[in-house]
Amino acid sequence: MNETTGNNPAFWDQRYRAGRMAWDCGGVPRALTEFLKQHPAGGRALVPGCGSGYEIKAFQAAGWTVLGLDFSRDAIDRARTVLGPLADRVCVGDFFTHPLAAGGFDLVYERTFLCALPPAVWPDYARRMAELLRPGGRLCGYFFFGPEEEPPPYPIGREELSGLLGSSFQMQADDPVGDSLPLYAGKERWQVWCRRRAG
Ligand SMILES: C[S@@+](CC[C@H](N)C(=O)[O-])C[C@H]1O[C@@H](n2cnc3c(N)ncnc32)[C@H](O)[C@@H]1O
């Protein structure tokens, strides 16, 4: 682990403590709000790298049983302040090692998590997502395609993302995003990937 990369909680703690959070959108992005309206049945949802955790409230209000996870204590402290009575829906933990039930989730929500991880870790991300989602479950959210001259955030190519997820997931949606922060404008897309029954 390297303190200067996003692979280390200290890297993120420093940024939350200093209020240097260029990725933080201060609320719930539009495509997620629409998705939650269209999927009223709810289920079990995970938000890895939840940061300030605004989306936790939206999942809860839409009838989902939701858990937000972040390995930065400062992020979780912030999320608990944001969430107030829902503070117990978030906890400190590493996405890759925190004890979570295999197949235990119907949905995993992605926003600026994959692009926060060094690319060497991306195959582990894909394996972990495939492990945690039940067959038919969905990985949905915002994927960052760049270009980006000074990562992080680390951009991924469209073919690279298909290569990463394609054996375990089938893409169901791929839409432009109209309410991006300047950092991501024109560089991210809303995607939904459905966990295949085998693979
Ligand atoms: C760019 S921030 C995004 C936060 C939030 N998703 C948002 O959209 O505002 C990336 C977050 O991922 C967290 N993170 C990075 N690697 C992680 C890991 N292995 N396990 C849990 N959280 C991690 C960081 O602490 C940070 O809060």
The ligand as an ORCA input file, in Angstrom:
! r2SCAN-3c Opt
* xyz 0 1
  C     -13.789      9.344     -5.114
  S     -14.424      8.850     -3.567
  C     -16.148      8.585     -3.965
  C     -17.069      8.642     -2.767
  C     -18.549      8.455     -3.126
  N     -18.793      7.228     -3.840
  C     -19.072      9.619     -3.928
  O     -19.545      9.402     -5.050
  O     -19.035     10.751     -3.411
  C     -13.840      7.177     -3.436
  C     -14.170      6.565     -2.085
  O     -13.811      5.178     -2.107
  C     -13.262      4.847     -0.841
  N     -12.460      3.625     -1.031
  C     -11.376      3.475     -1.842
  N     -10.923      2.198     -1.787
  C     -11.758      1.535     -0.939
  C     -11.828      0.195     -0.472
  N     -10.938     -0.735     -0.875
  N     -12.823     -0.152      0.357
  C     -13.722      0.783      0.779
  N     -13.692      2.072      0.392
  C     -12.728      2.448     -0.456
  C     -12.486      6.092     -0.429
  O     -12.238      6.158      0.932
  C     -13.414      7.193     -0.934
  O     -14.337      7.573      0.061
*
